[in-house]
């Protein structure tokens, strides 16, 4: 029987969720890797994925966008979760500086996550998160980089259907592609105009 990092046998519910995670069908623009899960501080059982929007350099984050998806499982159903599973995800993408100054950018970014999950049919509750705009200016040896901007989204939610974790992974993958400026792959998801110079 498979075991977690602490040597505990993985419960059937978690093994079924793992299978659902691995069934996810993501866009060809994403390079997906299963990475080591966080320690048992967050939950007794977990699986973690990393994704980069191509093209990415080997062993580095993508210049277009990157993200992490973690599925946590705690049979004790922590009260804050409202269930035995919890998704924790991260998504980041560079932006042109003028887009980074848009006061509605954070709201739009959160709405993209909601739309992407809804378009995949993912059902969830107890959602929370932050969308952060980062504006930077290079100085000294970094002066040649000039001004830059990034958007970062950190979110978590509780899946309502443990047998359909696949849709949650696919929704997260769609969000990464949208943050990178790619058009949505499914209907019903809006997108801003192209946000970076691709020359």
KAPE-V902515 format. One record per pair of residues at least 4 apart in sequence whose C-alpha atoms are under 7 Angstrom apart, sorted by the first residue. I is the first residue (numbers start at 1). J is the second residue. Records with the same first field share a line. If there is no record, write none. Layout:
BEGIN
I: J ; J
END
This chain:
BEGIN
1: 9
2: 9 ; 10
3: 7 ; 8 ; 9 ; 10
4: 8 ; 9 ; 10 ; 45
10: 14 ; 15
11: 15
12: 16
13: 17
14: 18 ; 73
15: 19
16: 20
17: 21 ; 162 ; 163 ; 165
18: 22
19: 23
20: 24 ; 163 ; 164 ; 165 ; 166
21: 165 ; 166 ; 169
23: 166
24: 166 ; 169 ; 170
25: 170
26: 30 ; 170 ; 173
29: 53 ; 54
30: 51 ; 52 ; 53 ; 54
31: 51 ; 52 ; 53 ; 54
32: 49 ; 50 ; 51 ; 52
33: 49 ; 50 ; 51
34: 48 ; 49 ; 50
35: 48 ; 49 ; 50
36: 48
37: 46 ; 47 ; 48
40: 44
43: 72 ; 73 ; 74
44: 73 ; 74
45: 72 ; 73 ; 74
46: 70 ; 71 ; 72 ; 73
47: 70 ; 71 ; 72
48: 69 ; 70 ; 71
49: 68 ; 69 ; 70
50: 67 ; 68 ; 69
51: 66 ; 67 ; 68
52: 56 ; 61 ; 62 ; 65 ; 66 ; 67
53: 62 ; 64 ; 65 ; 66 ; 177
54: 62
55: 62
56: 61 ; 62 ; 63
57: 62
61: 66
62: 66
64: 93 ; 94 ; 180
65: 92 ; 93 ; 94 ; 176 ; 179 ; 180
66: 91 ; 92 ; 93 ; 176
67: 90 ; 91 ; 92 ; 176
68: 89 ; 90 ; 91
69: 88 ; 89 ; 90
70: 87 ; 88 ; 89
71: 85 ; 86 ; 87 ; 88
72: 85 ; 86 ; 87
73: 84 ; 85 ; 86
74: 84 ; 85
75: 84
76: 84
77: 81 ; 82 ; 83 ; 84
78: 82 ; 83
81: 86 ; 126 ; 158
82: 158
83: 158
85: 158 ; 159
86: 156 ; 157 ; 158 ; 159
87: 156 ; 157 ; 158
88: 155 ; 156 ; 157
89: 154 ; 155 ; 156
90: 153 ; 154 ; 155
91: 152 ; 153 ; 154 ; 176
92: 150 ; 151 ; 152 ; 153
93: 150 ; 151 ; 152 ; 179 ; 180
94: 149 ; 150 ; 151
95: 99 ; 100 ; 149 ; 150 ; 195 ; 196
96: 100 ; 148 ; 149 ; 195 ; 196
97: 101 ; 147 ; 148 ; 149
98: 102
99: 195
100: 133 ; 135 ; 149 ; 150
104: 108
105: 109
106: 110 ; 131 ; 132 ; 133
107: 111
108: 112
109: 113 ; 131
110: 114 ; 131
111: 115
112: 116 ; 175
113: 117 ; 175
114: 118
115: 119 ; 189
116: 120 ; 171 ; 174 ; 175 ; 189
117: 121 ; 122 ; 168 ; 171
118: 122
119: 186 ; 188
120: 167 ; 171
121: 167
122: 167 ; 168
123: 159 ; 160 ; 161
124: 157 ; 158 ; 159 ; 160
125: 157 ; 158 ; 159 ; 160
126: 157 ; 158
127: 156 ; 157 ; 158
128: 155 ; 156 ; 157
129: 154 ; 155 ; 156
130: 153 ; 154 ; 155
131: 152 ; 153 ; 154
132: 151 ; 152 ; 153
133: 150 ; 151 ; 152
134: 149 ; 150 ; 151
135: 148 ; 149 ; 150
136: 147 ; 148 ; 149
137: 146 ; 147 ; 148
138: 142 ; 143 ; 144 ; 145 ; 146 ; 147
139: 143
165: 169
166: 170
167: 171
168: 172
169: 173
170: 174
171: 175
172: 176
173: 177
174: 178
175: 179
176: 180
177: 181 ; 182
178: 182 ; 183 ; 184
181: 194 ; 195
183: 191
184: 189
END
